[in-house]
Amino acid sequence: QVQLLESGGGLVQPGGSLRLSCATSRSIFSINIMGWYRQGPEKERELVATITKNGNANYADSVKGRFTISRDSAKNTVYLQMIRLQPEDTAVYYCYANIRTYGASYNYWGQGTQVTVSS
């Protein structure tokens, strides 16, 4: 089991930047995959970026070149650096963790943090 606590959301103007943080209750190296999903108004939840415990990152096409996922193992925290934000990036952003143990796979979610891009 793992608890995820997001922070860093807020209101930003188009073209601005934000950094989201996701603090975990266990070592990030014990977590198979961590990442960020988002759900915009009247939209389905979609993948934004993931990072494996080996450090391999994956991004949605819509955020490639603008968002960067990273981690700090000393702080057991995963970050999402977002630049050149656009109104279509407005969404609730959720931290995600997948843990595999004894052949079973478990998914965990944070409570979400609101990102609003507006002038």
Jmol script that loads the backbone (N, CA, C; Angstrom):
load data "model"
ATOM      1  N   GLN A   1       0.840  -1.181   0.000  1.00  0.00           N
ATOM      2  CA  GLN A   1       0.000   0.000   0.000  1.00  0.00           C
ATOM      3  C   GLN A   1       0.878   1.236   0.000  1.00  0.00           C
ATOM      4  N   VAL A   2       0.326   2.333  -0.544  1.00  0.00           N
ATOM      5  CA  VAL A   2       1.069   3.584  -0.582  1.00  0.00           C
ATOM      6  C   VAL A   2       0.091   4.737  -0.531  1.00  0.00           C
ATOM      7  N   GLN A   3       0.458   5.786   0.183  1.00  0.00           N
ATOM      8  CA  GLN A   3      -0.308   7.034   0.172  1.00  0.00           C
ATOM      9  C   GLN A   3       0.409   8.038  -0.725  1.00  0.00           C
ATOM     10  N   LEU A   4      -0.386   8.790  -1.459  1.00  0.00           N
ATOM     11  CA  LEU A   4       0.145   9.788  -2.390  1.00  0.00           C
ATOM     12  C   LEU A   4      -0.437  11.143  -2.035  1.00  0.00           C
ATOM     13  N   LEU A   5       0.422  12.148  -1.927  1.00  0.00           N
ATOM     14  CA  LEU A   5      -0.040  13.482  -1.578  1.00  0.00           C
ATOM     15  C   LEU A   5       0.490  14.481  -2.583  1.00  0.00           C
ATOM     16  N   GLU A   6      -0.438  15.034  -3.371  1.00  0.00           N
ATOM     17  CA  GLU A   6      -0.054  16.007  -4.395  1.00  0.00           C
ATOM     18  C   GLU A   6      -0.050  17.423  -3.825  1.00  0.00           C
ATOM     19  N   SER A   7       0.730  18.262  -4.462  1.00  0.00           N
ATOM     20  CA  SER A   7       0.730  19.684  -4.152  1.00  0.00           C
ATOM     21  C   SER A   7       1.273  20.434  -5.364  1.00  0.00           C
ATOM     22  N   GLY A   8       1.053  21.743  -5.362  1.00  0.00           N
ATOM     23  CA  GLY A   8       1.647  22.576  -6.395  1.00  0.00           C
ATOM     24  C   GLY A   8       0.697  23.107  -7.441  1.00  0.00           C
ATOM     25  N   GLY A   9      -0.558  22.722  -7.379  1.00  0.00           N
ATOM     26  CA  GLY A   9      -1.502  23.248  -8.359  1.00  0.00           C
ATOM     27  C   GLY A   9      -1.820  24.709  -8.097  1.00  0.00           C
ATOM     28  N   GLY A  10      -2.567  25.292  -9.026  1.00  0.00           N
ATOM     29  CA  GLY A  10      -2.955  26.680  -8.854  1.00  0.00           C
ATOM     30  C   GLY A  10      -3.410  27.298 -10.148  1.00  0.00           C
ATOM     31  N   LEU A  11      -3.509  28.621 -10.119  1.00  0.00           N
ATOM     32  CA  LEU A  11      -3.943  29.406 -11.275  1.00  0.00           C
ATOM     33  C   LEU A  11      -2.714  30.024 -11.931  1.00  0.00           C
ATOM     34  N   VAL A  12      -2.598  29.868 -13.232  1.00  0.00           N
ATOM     35  CA  VAL A  12      -1.463  30.412 -13.955  1.00  0.00           C
ATOM     36  C   VAL A  12      -1.944  30.953 -15.296  1.00  0.00           C
ATOM     37  N   GLN A  13      -1.275  31.965 -15.781  1.00  0.00           N
ATOM     38  CA  GLN A  13      -1.639  32.540 -17.072  1.00  0.00           C
ATOM     39  C   GLN A  13      -1.102  31.678 -18.210  1.00  0.00           C
ATOM     40  N   PRO A  14      -1.716  31.747 -19.363  1.00  0.00           N
ATOM     41  CA  PRO A  14      -1.192  31.010 -20.522  1.00  0.00           C
ATOM     42  C   PRO A  14       0.269  31.371 -20.770  1.00  0.00           C
ATOM     43  N   GLY A  15       1.061  30.334 -21.051  1.00  0.00           N
ATOM     44  CA  GLY A  15       2.485  30.530 -21.230  1.00  0.00           C
ATOM     45  C   GLY A  15       3.284  30.400 -19.954  1.00  0.00           C
ATOM     46  N   GLY A  16       2.600  30.302 -18.832  1.00  0.00           N
ATOM     47  CA  GLY A  16       3.273  30.206 -17.547  1.00  0.00           C
ATOM     48  C   GLY A  16       3.713  28.796 -17.208  1.00  0.00           C
ATOM     49  N   SER A  17       4.245  28.663 -15.993  1.00  0.00           N
ATOM     50  CA  SER A  17       4.804  27.380 -15.547  1.00  0.00           C
ATOM     51  C   SER A  17       4.295  27.029 -14.158  1.00  0.00           C
ATOM     52  N   LEU A  18       4.267  25.737 -13.892  1.00  0.00           N
ATOM     53  CA  LEU A  18       3.953  25.216 -12.562  1.00  0.00           C
ATOM     54  C   LEU A  18       4.740  23.940 -12.357  1.00  0.00           C
ATOM     55  N   ARG A  19       5.000  23.615 -11.102  1.00  0.00           N
ATOM     56  CA  ARG A  19       5.595  22.321 -10.780  1.00  0.00           C
ATOM     57  C   ARG A  19       4.708  21.615  -9.764  1.00  0.00           C
ATOM     58  N   LEU A  20       4.258  20.444 -10.132  1.00  0.00           N
ATOM     59  CA  LEU A  20       3.476  19.609  -9.227  1.00  0.00           C
ATOM     60  C   LEU A  20       4.400  18.630  -8.507  1.00  0.00           C
ATOM     61  N   SER A  21       4.055  18.347  -7.263  1.00  0.00           N
ATOM     62  CA  SER A  21       4.812  17.378  -6.469  1.00  0.00           C
ATOM     63  C   SER A  21       3.890  16.278  -5.990  1.00  0.00           C
ATOM     64  N   CYS A  22       4.421  15.078  -5.891  1.00  0.00           N
ATOM     65  CA  CYS A  22       3.678  13.939  -5.350  1.00  0.00           C
ATOM     66  C   CYS A  22       4.583  13.224  -4.363  1.00  0.00           C
ATOM     67  N   ALA A  23       4.285  13.391  -3.097  1.00  0.00           N
ATOM     68  CA  ALA A  23       5.059  12.733  -2.047  1.00  0.00           C
ATOM     69  C   ALA A  23       4.444  11.368  -1.741  1.00  0.00           C
ATOM     70  N   THR A  24       5.290  10.365  -1.656  1.00  0.00           N
ATOM     71  CA  THR A  24       4.814   9.004  -1.399  1.00  0.00           C
ATOM     72  C   THR A  24       5.177   8.566   0.015  1.00  0.00           C
ATOM     73  N   SER A  25       4.452   7.561   0.492  1.00  0.00           N
ATOM     74  CA  SER A  25       4.665   7.071   1.855  1.00  0.00           C
ATOM     75  C   SER A  25       5.665   5.917   1.904  1.00  0.00           C
ATOM     76  N   ARG A  26       6.248   5.574   0.738  1.00  0.00           N
ATOM     77  CA  ARG A  26       7.255   4.522   0.706  1.00  0.00           C
ATOM     78  C   ARG A  26       8.305   4.861  -0.336  1.00  0.00           C
ATOM     79  N   SER A  27       9.373   4.126  -0.358  1.00  0.00           N
ATOM     80  CA  SER A  27      10.438   4.385  -1.316  1.00  0.00           C
ATOM     81  C   SER A  27       9.908   4.308  -2.746  1.00  0.00           C
ATOM     82  N   ILE A  28      10.275   5.301  -3.558  1.00  0.00           N
ATOM     83  CA  ILE A  28       9.808   5.282  -4.942  1.00  0.00           C
ATOM     84  C   ILE A  28      10.424   4.119  -5.712  1.00  0.00           C
ATOM     85  N   PHE A  29      11.519   3.559  -5.226  1.00  0.00           N
ATOM     86  CA  PHE A  29      12.124   2.418  -5.915  1.00  0.00           C
ATOM     87  C   PHE A  29      11.359   1.125  -5.648  1.00  0.00           C
ATOM     88  N   SER A  30      10.421   1.158  -4.710  1.00  0.00           N
ATOM     89  CA  SER A  30       9.571  -0.003  -4.463  1.00  0.00           C
ATOM     90  C   SER A  30       8.274   0.069  -5.268  1.00  0.00           C
ATOM     91  N   ILE A  31       8.130   1.140  -6.037  1.00  0.00           N
ATOM     92  CA  ILE A  31       6.925   1.372  -6.834  1.00  0.00           C
ATOM     93  C   ILE A  31       7.259   1.129  -8.297  1.00  0.00           C
ATOM     94  N   ASN A  32       6.479   0.284  -8.944  1.00  0.00           N
ATOM     95  CA  ASN A  32       6.784  -0.116 -10.323  1.00  0.00           C
ATOM     96  C   ASN A  32       6.721   1.058 -11.292  1.00  0.00           C
ATOM     97  N   ILE A  33       5.631   1.794 -11.235  1.00  0.00           N
ATOM     98  CA  ILE A  33       5.437   2.945 -12.111  1.00  0.00           C
ATOM     99  C   ILE A  33       4.788   4.056 -11.303  1.00  0.00           C
ATOM    100  N   MET A  34       5.266   5.264 -11.493  1.00  0.00           N
ATOM    101  CA  MET A  34       4.581   6.434 -10.946  1.00  0.00           C
ATOM    102  C   MET A  34       4.281   7.385 -12.092  1.00  0.00           C
ATOM    103  N   GLY A  35       3.280   8.197 -11.885  1.00  0.00           N
ATOM    104  CA  GLY A  35       2.953   9.103 -12.977  1.00  0.00           C
ATOM    105  C   GLY A  35       1.887  10.108 -12.613  1.00  0.00           C
ATOM    106  N   TRP A  36       1.486  10.805 -13.648  1.00  0.00           N
ATOM    107  CA  TRP A  36       0.452  11.835 -13.525  1.00  0.00           C
ATOM    108  C   TRP A  36      -0.607  11.606 -14.593  1.00  0.00           C
ATOM    109  N   TYR A  37      -1.852  11.701 -14.157  1.00  0.00           N
ATOM    110  CA  TYR A  37      -2.993  11.719 -15.041  1.00  0.00           C
ATOM    111  C   TYR A  37      -3.729  13.032 -14.804  1.00  0.00           C
ATOM    112  N   ARG A  38      -4.599  13.372 -15.720  1.00  0.00           N
ATOM    113  CA  ARG A  38      -5.408  14.572 -15.527  1.00  0.00           C
ATOM    114  C   ARG A  38      -6.811  14.359 -16.056  1.00  0.00           C
ATOM    115  N   GLN A  39      -7.728  15.123 -15.500  1.00  0.00           N
ATOM    116  CA  GLN A  39      -9.119  15.077 -15.949  1.00  0.00           C
ATOM    117  C   GLN A  39      -9.632  16.491 -16.056  1.00  0.00           C
ATOM    118  N   GLY A  40      -9.860  16.901 -17.297  1.00  0.00           N
ATOM    119  CA  GLY A  40     -10.390  18.231 -17.545  1.00  0.00           C
ATOM    120  C   GLY A  40     -11.893  18.259 -17.431  1.00  0.00           C
ATOM    121  N   PRO A  41     -12.478  19.460 -17.475  1.00  0.00           N
ATOM    122  CA  PRO A  41     -13.938  19.593 -17.379  1.00  0.00           C
ATOM    123  C   PRO A  41     -14.646  18.771 -18.460  1.00  0.00           C
ATOM    124  N   GLU A  42     -15.523  17.917 -18.038  1.00  0.00           N
ATOM    125  CA  GLU A  42     -16.331  17.089 -18.941  1.00  0.00           C
ATOM    126  C   GLU A  42     -15.455  16.216 -19.843  1.00  0.00           C
ATOM    127  N   LYS A  43     -14.297  15.829 -19.352  1.00  0.00           N
ATOM    128  CA  LYS A  43     -13.413  14.946 -20.102  1.00  0.00           C
ATOM    129  C   LYS A  43     -13.095  13.711 -19.273  1.00  0.00           C
ATOM    130  N   GLU A  44     -12.631  12.682 -19.948  1.00  0.00           N
ATOM    131  CA  GLU A  44     -12.193  11.486 -19.245  1.00  0.00           C
ATOM    132  C   GLU A  44     -10.767  11.683 -18.727  1.00  0.00           C
ATOM    133  N   ARG A  45     -10.437  10.916 -17.711  1.00  0.00           N
ATOM    134  CA  ARG A  45      -9.082  10.976 -17.174  1.00  0.00           C
ATOM    135  C   ARG A  45      -8.109  10.456 -18.228  1.00  0.00           C
ATOM    136  N   GLU A  46      -6.990  11.177 -18.398  1.00  0.00           N
ATOM    137  CA  GLU A  46      -6.021  10.791 -19.407  1.00  0.00           C
ATOM    138  C   GLU A  46      -4.615  10.806 -18.834  1.00  0.00           C
ATOM    139  N   LEU A  47      -3.773   9.960 -19.421  1.00  0.00           N
ATOM    140  CA  LEU A  47      -2.384   9.897 -19.005  1.00  0.00           C
ATOM    141  C   LEU A  47      -1.653  11.162 -19.427  1.00  0.00           C
ATOM    142  N   VAL A  48      -0.819  11.675 -18.532  1.00  0.00           N
ATOM    143  CA  VAL A  48       0.036  12.818 -18.838  1.00  0.00           C
ATOM    144  C   VAL A  48       1.477  12.352 -18.988  1.00  0.00           C
ATOM    145  N   ALA A  49       1.997  11.709 -17.949  1.00  0.00           N
ATOM    146  CA  ALA A  49       3.383  11.253 -17.973  1.00  0.00           C
ATOM    147  C   ALA A  49       3.569  10.162 -16.926  1.00  0.00           C
ATOM    148  N   THR A  50       4.464   9.230 -17.215  1.00  0.00           N
ATOM    149  CA  THR A  50       4.813   8.191 -16.251  1.00  0.00           C
ATOM    150  C   THR A  50       6.319   8.018 -16.204  1.00  0.00           C
ATOM    151  N   ILE A  51       6.788   7.446 -15.106  1.00  0.00           N
ATOM    152  CA  ILE A  51       8.194   7.120 -14.964  1.00  0.00           C
ATOM    153  C   ILE A  51       8.294   5.786 -14.241  1.00  0.00           C
ATOM    154  N   THR A  52       9.105   4.888 -14.783  1.00  0.00           N
ATOM    155  CA  THR A  52       9.258   3.580 -14.158  1.00  0.00           C
ATOM    156  C   THR A  52      10.317   3.657 -13.063  1.00  0.00           C
ATOM    157  N   LYS A  53      10.411   2.586 -12.280  1.00  0.00           N
ATOM    158  CA  LYS A  53      11.404   2.609 -11.213  1.00  0.00           C
ATOM    159  C   LYS A  53      12.822   2.545 -11.783  1.00  0.00           C
ATOM    160  N   ASN A  54      12.938   2.191 -13.048  1.00  0.00           N
ATOM    161  CA  ASN A  54      14.236   2.237 -13.719  1.00  0.00           C
ATOM    162  C   ASN A  54      14.531   3.605 -14.316  1.00  0.00           C
ATOM    163  N   GLY A  55      13.562   4.522 -14.202  1.00  0.00           N
ATOM    164  CA  GLY A  55      13.790   5.881 -14.665  1.00  0.00           C
ATOM    165  C   GLY A  55      13.345   6.167 -16.085  1.00  0.00           C
ATOM    166  N   ASN A  56      12.642   5.227 -16.706  1.00  0.00           N
ATOM    167  CA  ASN A  56      12.164   5.449 -18.070  1.00  0.00           C
ATOM    168  C   ASN A  56      10.885   6.272 -18.038  1.00  0.00           C
ATOM    169  N   ALA A  57      10.896   7.363 -18.791  1.00  0.00           N
ATOM    170  CA  ALA A  57       9.758   8.284 -18.807  1.00  0.00           C
ATOM    171  C   ALA A  57       8.951   8.132 -20.089  1.00  0.00           C
ATOM    172  N   ASN A  58       7.662   8.389 -19.953  1.00  0.00           N
ATOM    173  CA  ASN A  58       6.744   8.324 -21.086  1.00  0.00           C
ATOM    174  C   ASN A  58       5.780   9.504 -20.978  1.00  0.00           C
ATOM    175  N   TYR A  59       5.472  10.111 -22.131  1.00  0.00           N
ATOM    176  CA  TYR A  59       4.626  11.307 -22.130  1.00  0.00           C
ATOM    177  C   TYR A  59       3.495  11.190 -23.146  1.00  0.00           C
ATOM    178  N   ALA A  60       2.394  11.834 -22.817  1.00  0.00           N
ATOM    179  CA  ALA A  60       1.334  12.004 -23.803  1.00  0.00           C
ATOM    180  C   ALA A  60       1.839  12.948 -24.884  1.00  0.00           C
ATOM    181  N   ASP A  61       1.385  12.733 -26.112  1.00  0.00           N
ATOM    182  CA  ASP A  61       1.844  13.575 -27.222  1.00  0.00           C
ATOM    183  C   ASP A  61       1.546  15.049 -26.968  1.00  0.00           C
ATOM    184  N   SER A  62       0.438  15.315 -26.300  1.00  0.00           N
ATOM    185  CA  SER A  62       0.010  16.700 -26.100  1.00  0.00           C
ATOM    186  C   SER A  62       0.918  17.481 -25.158  1.00  0.00           C
ATOM    187  N   VAL A  63       1.751  16.783 -24.399  1.00  0.00           N
ATOM    188  CA  VAL A  63       2.606  17.497 -23.437  1.00  0.00           C
ATOM    189  C   VAL A  63       4.092  17.326 -23.723  1.00  0.00           C
ATOM    190  N   LYS A  64       4.434  16.529 -24.710  1.00  0.00           N
ATOM    191  CA  LYS A  64       5.845  16.327 -25.037  1.00  0.00           C
ATOM    192  C   LYS A  64       6.519  17.656 -25.365  1.00  0.00           C
ATOM    193  N   GLY A  65       7.686  17.846 -24.777  1.00  0.00           N
ATOM    194  CA  GLY A  65       8.431  19.076 -24.989  1.00  0.00           C
ATOM    195  C   GLY A  65       8.035  20.208 -24.057  1.00  0.00           C
ATOM    196  N   ARG A  66       6.925  20.017 -23.316  1.00  0.00           N
ATOM    197  CA  ARG A  66       6.487  21.060 -22.379  1.00  0.00           C
ATOM    198  C   ARG A  66       6.507  20.569 -20.926  1.00  0.00           C
ATOM    199  N   PHE A  67       6.228  19.310 -20.727  1.00  0.00           N
ATOM    200  CA  PHE A  67       6.179  18.745 -19.378  1.00  0.00           C
ATOM    201  C   PHE A  67       7.350  17.799 -19.179  1.00  0.00           C
ATOM    202  N   THR A  68       7.859  17.774 -17.952  1.00  0.00           N
ATOM    203  CA  THR A  68       8.943  16.863 -17.609  1.00  0.00           C
ATOM    204  C   THR A  68       8.634  16.188 -16.281  1.00  0.00           C
ATOM    205  N   ILE A  69       8.690  14.866 -16.275  1.00  0.00           N
ATOM    206  CA  ILE A  69       8.500  14.118 -15.041  1.00  0.00           C
ATOM    207  C   ILE A  69       9.872  13.756 -14.487  1.00  0.00           C
ATOM    208  N   SER A  70      10.017  13.886 -13.185  1.00  0.00           N
ATOM    209  CA  SER A  70      11.285  13.565 -12.546  1.00  0.00           C
ATOM    210  C   SER A  70      11.015  13.062 -11.129  1.00  0.00           C
ATOM    211  N   ARG A  71      12.070  12.636 -10.459  1.00  0.00           N
ATOM    212  CA  ARG A  71      11.883  12.107  -9.109  1.00  0.00           C
ATOM    213  C   ARG A  71      13.086  12.436  -8.248  1.00  0.00           C
ATOM    214  N   ASP A  72      12.836  12.474  -6.949  1.00  0.00           N
ATOM    215  CA  ASP A  72      13.875  12.675  -5.958  1.00  0.00           C
ATOM    216  C   ASP A  72      13.762  11.509  -4.977  1.00  0.00           C
ATOM    217  N   SER A  73      14.666  10.565  -5.084  1.00  0.00           N
ATOM    218  CA  SER A  73      14.569   9.365  -4.259  1.00  0.00           C
ATOM    219  C   SER A  73      14.777   9.666  -2.781  1.00  0.00           C
ATOM    220  N   ALA A  74      15.570  10.694  -2.481  1.00  0.00           N
ATOM    221  CA  ALA A  74      15.820  11.038  -1.083  1.00  0.00           C
ATOM    222  C   ALA A  74      14.553  11.557  -0.406  1.00  0.00           C
ATOM    223  N   LYS A  75      13.706  12.186  -1.201  1.00  0.00           N
ATOM    224  CA  LYS A  75      12.457  12.745  -0.674  1.00  0.00           C
ATOM    225  C   LYS A  75      11.243  11.872  -0.991  1.00  0.00           C
ATOM    226  N   ASN A  76      11.478  10.757  -1.694  1.00  0.00           N
ATOM    227  CA  ASN A  76      10.355   9.901  -2.116  1.00  0.00           C
ATOM    228  C   ASN A  76       9.261  10.729  -2.784  1.00  0.00           C
ATOM    229  N   THR A  77       9.673  11.546  -3.703  1.00  0.00           N
ATOM    230  CA  THR A  77       8.755  12.487  -4.358  1.00  0.00           C
ATOM    231  C   THR A  77       8.961  12.453  -5.863  1.00  0.00           C
ATOM    232  N   VAL A  78       7.854  12.518  -6.573  1.00  0.00           N
ATOM    233  CA  VAL A  78       7.857  12.632  -8.030  1.00  0.00           C
ATOM    234  C   VAL A  78       7.310  14.004  -8.397  1.00  0.00           C
ATOM    235  N   TYR A  79       7.908  14.591  -9.405  1.00  0.00           N
ATOM    236  CA  TYR A  79       7.534  15.945  -9.820  1.00  0.00           C
ATOM    237  C   TYR A  79       7.030  15.947 -11.258  1.00  0.00           C
ATOM    238  N   LEU A  80       6.231  16.941 -11.553  1.00  0.00           N
ATOM    239  CA  LEU A  80       5.825  17.208 -12.934  1.00  0.00           C
ATOM    240  C   LEU A  80       6.058  18.693 -13.182  1.00  0.00           C
ATOM    241  N   GLN A  81       7.113  18.990 -13.914  1.00  0.00           N
ATOM    242  CA  GLN A  81       7.399  20.368 -14.289  1.00  0.00           C
ATOM    243  C   GLN A  81       6.646  20.682 -15.566  1.00  0.00           C
ATOM    244  N   MET A  82       5.845  21.731 -15.521  1.00  0.00           N
ATOM    245  CA  MET A  82       5.013  22.095 -16.664  1.00  0.00           C
ATOM    246  C   MET A  82       5.379  23.504 -17.114  1.00  0.00           C
ATOM    247  N   ILE A  83       5.717  23.659 -18.380  1.00  0.00           N
ATOM    248  CA  ILE A  83       6.015  24.972 -18.936  1.00  0.00           C
ATOM    249  C   ILE A  83       5.111  25.220 -20.131  1.00  0.00           C
ATOM    250  N   ARG A  84       5.076  26.471 -20.561  1.00  0.00           N
ATOM    251  CA  ARG A  84       4.249  26.867 -21.708  1.00  0.00           C
ATOM    252  C   ARG A  84       2.832  26.311 -21.559  1.00  0.00           C
ATOM    253  N   LEU A  85       2.253  26.509 -20.394  1.00  0.00           N
ATOM    254  CA  LEU A  85       0.917  25.999 -20.133  1.00  0.00           C
ATOM    255  C   LEU A  85      -0.111  26.715 -20.992  1.00  0.00           C
ATOM    256  N   GLN A  86      -1.119  25.956 -21.388  1.00  0.00           N
ATOM    257  CA  GLN A  86      -2.189  26.462 -22.231  1.00  0.00           C
ATOM    258  C   GLN A  86      -3.532  26.195 -21.567  1.00  0.00           C
ATOM    259  N   PRO A  87      -4.566  26.926 -21.952  1.00  0.00           N
ATOM    260  CA  PRO A  87      -5.888  26.709 -21.340  1.00  0.00           C
ATOM    261  C   PRO A  87      -6.346  25.250 -21.408  1.00  0.00           C
ATOM    262  N   GLU A  88      -5.973  24.551 -22.442  1.00  0.00           N
ATOM    263  CA  GLU A  88      -6.392  23.141 -22.552  1.00  0.00           C
ATOM    264  C   GLU A  88      -5.686  22.228 -21.562  1.00  0.00           C
ATOM    265  N   ASP A  89      -4.695  22.766 -20.852  1.00  0.00           N
ATOM    266  CA  ASP A  89      -4.055  21.995 -19.787  1.00  0.00           C
ATOM    267  C   ASP A  89      -4.831  22.081 -18.473  1.00  0.00           C
ATOM    268  N   THR A  90      -5.854  22.911 -18.450  1.00  0.00           N
ATOM    269  CA  THR A  90      -6.680  23.040 -17.250  1.00  0.00           C
ATOM    270  C   THR A  90      -7.330  21.708 -16.912  1.00  0.00           C
ATOM    271  N   ALA A  91      -7.095  21.256 -15.681  1.00  0.00           N
ATOM    272  CA  ALA A  91      -7.605  19.950 -15.273  1.00  0.00           C
ATOM    273  C   ALA A  91      -7.262  19.726 -13.805  1.00  0.00           C
ATOM    274  N   VAL A  92      -7.857  18.694 -13.253  1.00  0.00           N
ATOM    275  CA  VAL A  92      -7.391  18.167 -11.969  1.00  0.00           C
ATOM    276  C   VAL A  92      -6.311  17.140 -12.289  1.00  0.00           C
ATOM    277  N   TYR A  93      -5.171  17.305 -11.693  1.00  0.00           N
ATOM    278  CA  TYR A  93      -4.039  16.412 -11.938  1.00  0.00           C
ATOM    279  C   TYR A  93      -3.920  15.432 -10.777  1.00  0.00           C
ATOM    280  N   TYR A  94      -3.842  14.159 -11.133  1.00  0.00           N
ATOM    281  CA  TYR A  94      -3.787  13.089 -10.141  1.00  0.00           C
ATOM    282  C   TYR A  94      -2.447  12.362 -10.209  1.00  0.00           C
ATOM    283  N   CYS A  95      -1.868  12.158  -9.068  1.00  0.00           N
ATOM    284  CA  CYS A  95      -0.680  11.320  -8.970  1.00  0.00           C
ATOM    285  C   CYS A  95      -1.113   9.857  -8.959  1.00  0.00           C
ATOM    286  N   TYR A  96      -0.315   9.025  -9.593  1.00  0.00           N
ATOM    287  CA  TYR A  96      -0.653   7.609  -9.773  1.00  0.00           C
ATOM    288  C   TYR A  96       0.541   6.742  -9.405  1.00  0.00           C
ATOM    289  N   ALA A  97       0.254   5.611  -8.812  1.00  0.00           N
ATOM    290  CA  ALA A  97       1.321   4.655  -8.506  1.00  0.00           C
ATOM    291  C   ALA A  97       0.823   3.247  -8.774  1.00  0.00           C
ATOM    292  N   ASN A  98       1.668   2.447  -9.370  1.00  0.00           N
ATOM    293  CA  ASN A  98       1.376   1.039  -9.596  1.00  0.00           C
ATOM    294  C   ASN A  98       2.426   0.198  -8.879  1.00  0.00           C
ATOM    295  N   ILE A  99       1.933  -0.698  -8.052  1.00  0.00           N
ATOM    296  CA  ILE A  99       2.815  -1.586  -7.296  1.00  0.00           C
ATOM    297  C   ILE A  99       2.502  -3.019  -7.670  1.00  0.00           C
ATOM    298  N   ARG A 100       3.521  -3.775  -7.958  1.00  0.00           N
ATOM    299  CA  ARG A 100       3.355  -5.195  -8.271  1.00  0.00           C
ATOM    300  C   ARG A 100       4.047  -6.017  -7.201  1.00  0.00           C
ATOM    301  N   THR A 101       3.282  -6.953  -6.647  1.00  0.00           N
ATOM    302  CA  THR A 101       3.844  -7.791  -5.599  1.00  0.00           C
ATOM    303  C   THR A 101       3.176  -9.155  -5.640  1.00  0.00           C
ATOM    304  N   TYR A 102       3.981 -10.205  -5.540  1.00  0.00           N
ATOM    305  CA  TYR A 102       3.476 -11.578  -5.549  1.00  0.00           C
ATOM    306  C   TYR A 102       2.526 -11.824  -6.717  1.00  0.00           C
ATOM    307  N   GLY A 103       2.874 -11.282  -7.878  1.00  0.00           N
ATOM    308  CA  GLY A 103       2.095 -11.518  -9.080  1.00  0.00           C
ATOM    309  C   GLY A 103       0.847 -10.691  -9.210  1.00  0.00           C
ATOM    310  N   ALA A 104       0.549  -9.864  -8.252  1.00  0.00           N
ATOM    311  CA  ALA A 104      -0.630  -9.023  -8.316  1.00  0.00           C
ATOM    312  C   ALA A 104      -0.227  -7.577  -8.576  1.00  0.00           C
ATOM    313  N   SER A 105      -1.127  -6.823  -9.190  1.00  0.00           N
ATOM    314  CA  SER A 105      -0.875  -5.423  -9.539  1.00  0.00           C
ATOM    315  C   SER A 105      -1.899  -4.537  -8.839  1.00  0.00           C
ATOM    316  N   TYR A 106      -1.409  -3.471  -8.215  1.00  0.00           N
ATOM    317  CA  TYR A 106      -2.288  -2.575  -7.470  1.00  0.00           C
ATOM    318  C   TYR A 106      -2.072  -1.144  -7.945  1.00  0.00           C
ATOM    319  N   ASN A 107      -3.162  -0.428  -8.149  1.00  0.00           N
ATOM    320  CA  ASN A 107      -3.108   0.974  -8.557  1.00  0.00           C
ATOM    321  C   ASN A 107      -3.572   1.872  -7.418  1.00  0.00           C
ATOM    322  N   TYR A 108      -2.881   2.972  -7.254  1.00  0.00           N
ATOM    323  CA  TYR A 108      -3.207   3.933  -6.217  1.00  0.00           C
ATOM    324  C   TYR A 108      -3.263   5.330  -6.820  1.00  0.00           C
ATOM    325  N   TRP A 109      -4.115   6.165  -6.215  1.00  0.00           N
ATOM    326  CA  TRP A 109      -4.319   7.530  -6.718  1.00  0.00           C
ATOM    327  C   TRP A 109      -4.240   8.523  -5.577  1.00  0.00           C
ATOM    328  N   GLY A 110      -3.723   9.699  -5.884  1.00  0.00           N
ATOM    329  CA  GLY A 110      -3.789  10.797  -4.950  1.00  0.00           C
ATOM    330  C   GLY A 110      -5.147  11.461  -5.029  1.00  0.00           C
ATOM    331  N   GLN A 111      -5.331  12.490  -4.221  1.00  0.00           N
ATOM    332  CA  GLN A 111      -6.640  13.152  -4.154  1.00  0.00           C
ATOM    333  C   GLN A 111      -6.829  14.166  -5.271  1.00  0.00           C
ATOM    334  N   GLY A 112      -5.750  14.502  -5.954  1.00  0.00           N
ATOM    335  CA  GLY A 112      -5.831  15.445  -7.071  1.00  0.00           C
ATOM    336  C   GLY A 112      -5.500  16.868  -6.673  1.00  0.00           C
ATOM    337  N   THR A 113      -4.955  17.602  -7.623  1.00  0.00           N
ATOM    338  CA  THR A 113      -4.663  19.013  -7.428  1.00  0.00           C
ATOM    339  C   THR A 113      -5.091  19.775  -8.670  1.00  0.00           C
ATOM    340  N   GLN A 114      -5.774  20.878  -8.474  1.00  0.00           N
ATOM    341  CA  GLN A 114      -6.362  21.642  -9.586  1.00  0.00           C
ATOM    342  C   GLN A 114      -5.301  22.528 -10.238  1.00  0.00           C
ATOM    343  N   VAL A 115      -5.245  22.457 -11.545  1.00  0.00           N
ATOM    344  CA  VAL A 115      -4.430  23.374 -12.348  1.00  0.00           C
ATOM    345  C   VAL A 115      -5.368  24.128 -13.270  1.00  0.00           C
ATOM    346  N   THR A 116      -5.344  25.441 -13.185  1.00  0.00           N
ATOM    347  CA  THR A 116      -6.187  26.285 -14.027  1.00  0.00           C
ATOM    348  C   THR A 116      -5.305  27.241 -14.806  1.00  0.00           C
ATOM    349  N   VAL A 117      -5.431  27.195 -16.120  1.00  0.00           N
ATOM    350  CA  VAL A 117      -4.655  28.072 -16.995  1.00  0.00           C
ATOM    351  C   VAL A 117      -5.628  29.061 -17.628  1.00  0.00           C
ATOM    352  N   SER A 118      -5.502  30.305 -17.213  1.00  0.00           N
ATOM    353  CA  SER A 118      -6.459  31.307 -17.666  1.00  0.00           C
ATOM    354  C   SER A 118      -5.865  32.695 -17.509  1.00  0.00           C
ATOM    355  N   SER A 119      -6.264  33.572 -18.421  1.00  0.00           N
ATOM    356  CA  SER A 119      -5.824  34.959 -18.309  1.00  0.00           C
ATOM    357  C   SER A 119      -6.861  35.788 -17.571  1.00  0.00           C
TER     358      SER A 119
END
end "model"
wireframe off; spacefill off
backbone 0.3
color backbone group
